[in-house]
Amino acid sequence: MESTWVPDVSPESPFSLANIPFGIVSTPDDPSPHAAIAIGSHVLDLKVISSHPKFAEIFPSLNGHHGVFSQPTLNGFAALGRSVHRAVRGSIQELLSTGTSHPEVLKDNGELRGKALIPQGSVKMHLPMSIGDYTDFYAGYHHAYAVGVMFRGPQNALQPNYTHLPVGYHGRSSSIVVSGTPVRRPQGQILLDPAADPGKPTTAPSRRLDMELELGCFIATPNEQGSPVKIQDAEQHIFGYVLLNDWSARDIQSWEYVPLGPFNSKNFASTISPWVVLAEALEPFRTRGVENETPLQEYLKEGRDDAVFDIELEVDLETPSGDVTTISATSSRHLMWSFPQMIAHHTLGGCPMRTGDLLGSGTISGPEPKQRGSLLEMSEGGKKDIMLYGMDVRRFLKDGDTVTIRGICGKSGDRVGFGDCVGRIQAARLG
Amino acid sequence: MESTWVPDVSPESPFSLANIPFGIVSTPDDPSPHAAIAIGSHVLDLKVISSHPKFAEIFPSLNGHHGVFSQPTLNGFAALGRSVHRAVRGSIQELLSTGTSHPEVLKDNGELRGKALIPQGSVKMHLPMSIGDYTDFYAGYHHAYAVGVMFRGPQNALQPNYTHLPVGYHGRSSSIVVSGTPVRRPQGQILLDPAADPGKPTTAPSRRLDMELELGCFIATPNEQGSPVKIQDAEQHIFGYVLLNDWSARDIQSWEYVPLGPFNSKNFASTISPWVVLAEALEPFRTRGVENETPLQEYLKEGRDDAVFDIELEVDLETPSGDVTTISATSSRHLMWSFPQMIAHHTLGGCPMRTGDLLGSGTISGPEPKQRGSLLEMSEGGKKDIMLYGMDVRRFLKDGDTVTIRGICGKSGDRVGFGDCVGRIQAARLG
């Protein structure tokens, strides 16, 4: 990748010229949320850029859509489709590269540069998309297996359907928040001592509050109700990816989830990272997922064996006293189902997807103990202490704990990363 | 209730002066969707009424919100809250009553009457609300029990949590359609012969396509994330009610639903009736629900024993040859959990509800064979023929079948009803 003239782009920045992720910001000069991209330690304000007289020339793919970056969400841009995302990303990369053919627009234009290139520390990030529906899958094979062993033993760890279809459930879109939003510990019905009092719930704050390391995928192009998306076409329906922390209250979950699935254990909050990494930017990092030996139904056959991405994923836990421990290091290659497979399955019966819909991968764990994507797994069902710096320990989250998920691909200088997905636990509100 | 001057209001009409349900229409003169109410065999176009010079005087509660009936959904009106809904309904009832104090506005104003009172047959109904999230509960006690007996026998029919909390799951809001929209039979993974081939799915059109008779409830007033709605306040968050047919593919459901709940078996379509009956209009029809002997958690205690409504509900099945059989006649009093209890439970952990969110009651069945709300129950798990007129039989739905749900309360002349909730099954689209 070519170099950029933008100052202060560290070779270790997740936002290299090879990335160009899109987000929604408000800035000191413009408090109404609008679009930007991240580059190094700055954002490039795309609403400011839109007002330049040469905008139409530099972004020919946005002909007729000049207002798209002034909108408060990325839905309008996403709806324009993959070819436009690709072209716009290319135009931005050209504009920001050292050898840009339009130096007069930004590189050598101190006035516009001062307005459009803003330090990340001085902008506020907003939810990037208006999310119609949110679906959470269960595609992390090692997570499904480990949790299954806990509940049903190794012989019956995976349900019979697990390797035949990407199991998923509908989540709660209203509960999705952008990184940095505090997460209030939920109260709920829990069994304080399931063994002694198997059927006697108490209403109390969750004592087994957990995180889940996931990858999220935003839909760009909708499909009509009644019209399945073929797996060969599914990739063209994807806008881009975010990190996702699907906070989970395990004690609420175990009491409520039979027979219709998780509900209040999940719907209090899910956190996403603020920058949407375009599908295009992850193309170089394709790899083979977890092998599935079960013969697949036709509609799930991809015809390629590099359908998932090798994104390095890490989880940090910061205690209220400020000690930070990296409690997990894994990769998104530990998925057994790809997002195109999830889309093909989700729409098989005709379910309509809309621009801005979010799909979660499910918790991503590797096979090794240090690669677990949830505290439930790390603590072996809440039975074992997870050691932290400062001689502290956890089995589940305490009030004041901060969980940060990070995700990055690529080599120094060409890093493609997500920006942190952060949430701090607030004490429950009773009432 | 006073009489109305509106012509052709049959005493049997579900849309008496005691009702005044709200909907979204497009009309021959105005194709952009906007608000109306139903009265007898007409609609009253509220966008047309809004332009009358005396609108502000007649609708003082809408001060500052004169454009609310020109919007393409009822969300703006719903968000104004219960006291405004009550006042606006009262103003409309006054305007349409024989003794109206404003006869010059509509009753004696032939020109406006011609524009504003439109035969229902010449308007098109649209989805009344923009639905952010859709949640489906399982509050119909006799349905949960009957289905439980089928799967687990009478000793374990109800799960241990059933009488402690209103069990529910997140549905798919993008799949909700307005009455009259055709419903395409979904294809999906099914086990053609579960006994012979327990783990070998086939991809095929559902052979066990079912309907579910439900009541739907729209949220008016949102709650902030992290702030539960107290049960005493829950009623004030409700906008109104619709009939809901939660179409279900039983063969897809039985294979996919473990462990995360129903997914493709439900997300292809759910149909709602077009008119939202305001919570206010159902107040006279309160009654006691199914008794729950389990001691309730504080947050679910209502302090009243008339928390559900006695709405007469019927299901008609029309075969492709045109024979119509009423296959079920039941009442919404067969719910064990009320909508305020569902709202209190749904928000207990802090889940935010937004204006326009939809809650389904779950299938409503009575204790008697003729009172079942699904074909699964009527056919005893698909084992017994349901007899129809014309010597036809069903266990599940055939292509070309039309299912109509009707709901009505009150006496002749003062009927409060919903208008039909209709869907016709189209053949599956393969691919």
Chai-1 contact restraints between the chains, C-beta under 6 A:
chainA,res_idxA,chainB,res_idxB,connection_type,confidence,min_distance_angstrom,max_distance_angstrom,comment,restraint_id
A,G132,B,S174,contact,1.0,0.0,6.0,A-B,restraint_1
A,D133,B,R172,contact,1.0,0.0,6.0,A-B,restraint_2
A,D133,B,S173,contact,1.0,0.0,6.0,A-B,restraint_3
A,D133,B,S174,contact,1.0,0.0,6.0,A-B,restraint_4
A,Q159,B,V258,contact,1.0,0.0,6.0,A-B,restraint_5
A,P160,B,G199,contact,1.0,0.0,6.0,A-B,restraint_6
A,N161,B,W255,contact,1.0,0.0,6.0,A-B,restraint_7
A,H164,B,P201,contact,1.0,0.0,6.0,A-B,restraint_8
A,L165,B,Q189,contact,1.0,0.0,6.0,A-B,restraint_9
A,V167,B,L260,contact,1.0,0.0,6.0,A-B,restraint_10
A,G168,B,F263,contact,1.0,0.0,6.0,A-B,restraint_11
A,Y169,B,L260,contact,1.0,0.0,6.0,A-B,restraint_12
A,Y169,B,G261,contact,1.0,0.0,6.0,A-B,restraint_13
A,H170,B,H170,contact,1.0,0.0,6.0,A-B,restraint_14
A,H170,B,G171,contact,1.0,0.0,6.0,A-B,restraint_15
A,H170,B,R172,contact,1.0,0.0,6.0,A-B,restraint_16
A,G171,B,H170,contact,1.0,0.0,6.0,A-B,restraint_17
A,R172,B,D133,contact,1.0,0.0,6.0,A-B,restraint_18
A,R172,B,H170,contact,1.0,0.0,6.0,A-B,restraint_19
A,S173,B,D133,contact,1.0,0.0,6.0,A-B,restraint_20
A,S174,B,G132,contact,1.0,0.0,6.0,A-B,restraint_21
A,S174,B,D133,contact,1.0,0.0,6.0,A-B,restraint_22
A,S174,B,P352,contact,1.0,0.0,6.0,A-B,restraint_23
A,S174,B,R354,contact,1.0,0.0,6.0,A-B,restraint_24
A,S175,B,C351,contact,1.0,0.0,6.0,A-B,restraint_25
A,R184,B,G226,contact,1.0,0.0,6.0,A-B,restraint_26
A,R184,B,G350,contact,1.0,0.0,6.0,A-B,restraint_27
A,P186,B,G349,contact,1.0,0.0,6.0,A-B,restraint_28
A,P186,B,G350,contact,1.0,0.0,6.0,A-B,restraint_29
A,G188,B,L348,contact,1.0,0.0,6.0,A-B,restraint_30
A,G188,B,G349,contact,1.0,0.0,6.0,A-B,restraint_31
A,Q189,B,L165,contact,1.0,0.0,6.0,A-B,restraint_32
A,G199,B,P160,contact,1.0,0.0,6.0,A-B,restraint_33
A,P201,B,H164,contact,1.0,0.0,6.0,A-B,restraint_34
A,T203,B,Q297,contact,1.0,0.0,6.0,A-B,restraint_35
A,T203,B,Y299,contact,1.0,0.0,6.0,A-B,restraint_36
A,G226,B,R184,contact,1.0,0.0,6.0,A-B,restraint_37
A,W255,B,N161,contact,1.0,0.0,6.0,A-B,restraint_38
A,V258,B,Q159,contact,1.0,0.0,6.0,A-B,restraint_39
A,L260,B,V167,contact,1.0,0.0,6.0,A-B,restraint_40
A,L260,B,Y169,contact,1.0,0.0,6.0,A-B,restraint_41
A,L260,B,G261,contact,1.0,0.0,6.0,A-B,restraint_42
A,G261,B,Y169,contact,1.0,0.0,6.0,A-B,restraint_43
A,G261,B,L260,contact,1.0,0.0,6.0,A-B,restraint_44
A,G261,B,G261,contact,1.0,0.0,6.0,A-B,restraint_45
A,F263,B,G168,contact,1.0,0.0,6.0,A-B,restraint_46
A,N264,B,G349,contact,1.0,0.0,6.0,A-B,restraint_47
A,N267,B,C351,contact,1.0,0.0,6.0,A-B,restraint_48
A,F268,B,G349,contact,1.0,0.0,6.0,A-B,restraint_49
A,F268,B,G350,contact,1.0,0.0,6.0,A-B,restraint_50
A,F268,B,C351,contact,1.0,0.0,6.0,A-B,restraint_51
A,Q297,B,T203,contact,1.0,0.0,6.0,A-B,restraint_52
A,Y299,B,T203,contact,1.0,0.0,6.0,A-B,restraint_53
A,L348,B,G188,contact,1.0,0.0,6.0,A-B,restraint_54
A,G349,B,P186,contact,1.0,0.0,6.0,A-B,restraint_55
A,G349,B,G188,contact,1.0,0.0,6.0,A-B,restraint_56
A,G349,B,N264,contact,1.0,0.0,6.0,A-B,restraint_57
A,G349,B,F268,contact,1.0,0.0,6.0,A-B,restraint_58
A,G350,B,R184,contact,1.0,0.0,6.0,A-B,restraint_59
A,G350,B,P186,contact,1.0,0.0,6.0,A-B,restraint_60
A,G350,B,F268,contact,1.0,0.0,6.0,A-B,restraint_61
A,C351,B,S175,contact,1.0,0.0,6.0,A-B,restraint_62
A,C351,B,N267,contact,1.0,0.0,6.0,A-B,restraint_63
A,C351,B,F268,contact,1.0,0.0,6.0,A-B,restraint_64
A,P352,B,S174,contact,1.0,0.0,6.0,A-B,restraint_65
A,R354,B,S174,contact,1.0,0.0,6.0,A-B,restraint_66
A,G431,B,P228,contact,1.0,0.0,6.0,A-B,restraint_67
